[in-house]
Amino acid sequence: MFSITGKINGEKYILKYNNKILDGDELATSKAKEENLKNHGNLGMPPNVKANYLSCEDSAHMLITTYVFDEIISQEDDWPEIPENADI
């Protein structure tokens, strides 16, 4: 699950993604669905997924943060934290 607040054309919008469901302000959800139809390469999709960035949480997050919002204001998620000693 994640929630992103960002700007599109100077206006603030919110998108939420939970269990493959995208919800939020109409303009932002419409833009996300439009961008989902374009070929943006892999964007974190698992190898077995050939299309539909919004079908996977990682690729949905990358699509939204890269192609939907002009500026990210804040983000929240329920992902586990990366340990300090992780080799990244």
C-alpha positions in Angstrom: 0.0 0.0 0.0 1.2 3.5 -0.8 -0.1 7.0 -0.9 1.5 9.8 -2.9 0.8 13.5 -2.7 2.2 15.5 -5.6 1.7 18.4 -8.0 0.4 18.3 -11.6 0.5 21.7 -13.3 1.0 23.4 -10.0 -2.1 21.9 -8.3 -1.9 19.4 -5.4 -3.4 15.9 -5.9 -3.3 12.6 -4.0 -3.1 9.0 -5.3 -3.5 5.9 -3.2 -2.7 2.3 -4.3 -3.9 -0.7 -2.2 -4.3 -4.3 -3.4 -4.1 -3.4 -7.1 -6.7 -0.6 -6.7 -5.8 2.9 -7.6 -7.9 5.6 -5.9 -7.6 9.4 -5.4 -8.2 12.6 -7.1 -9.8 12.3 -10.6 -7.2 14.1 -12.6 -4.3 12.2 -11.1 -6.0 8.8 -11.5 -6.9 9.6 -15.1 -3.3 10.6 -15.8 -2.0 7.4 -14.2 -4.4 5.3 -16.3 -3.3 7.2 -19.5 0.4 6.7 -18.7 -0.3 3.0 -17.9 -1.3 2.5 -21.6 2.1 3.8 -22.8 5.3 1.8 -23.1 7.7 3.1 -20.4 9.9 0.0 -20.4 10.2 -2.3 -17.4 9.6 0.1 -14.5 10.1 -2.6 -11.9 7.6 -5.0 -13.3 8.2 -8.7 -12.5 9.4 -10.7 -15.5 6.1 -12.5 -15.9 4.1 -9.3 -16.4 4.3 -7.9 -19.9 1.9 -4.9 -19.6 -0.2 -3.0 -17.1 2.1 -1.2 -14.7 -0.8 -0.8 -12.3 -1.0 -4.5 -11.8 2.1 -4.6 -9.5 2.8 -2.3 -6.6 6.4 -1.6 -7.5 5.8 -0.7 -11.1 2.7 1.3 -10.1 4.8 3.3 -7.7 7.5 3.9 -10.3 5.0 4.9 -13.0 3.2 7.4 -10.7 6.3 9.0 -9.2 8.1 9.2 -12.6 5.3 10.0 -15.1 2.2 11.2 -13.3 3.3 13.9 -10.9 5.5 16.9 -11.8 6.6 17.2 -8.2 6.3 14.8 -5.3 5.2 16.5 -2.0 5.0 13.5 0.3 4.8 9.7 0.3 3.6 7.1 2.7 3.8 3.3 2.5 3.6 0.1 4.5 6.8 -1.4 3.1 9.3 -2.9 5.5 12.3 -0.7 6.3 15.7 -1.6 4.7 18.1 -2.6 7.5 21.0 -0.2 8.0 23.5 -2.9 7.1 21.8 -3.9 3.9 24.0 -4.2 0.9 22.2 -2.0 -1.7 
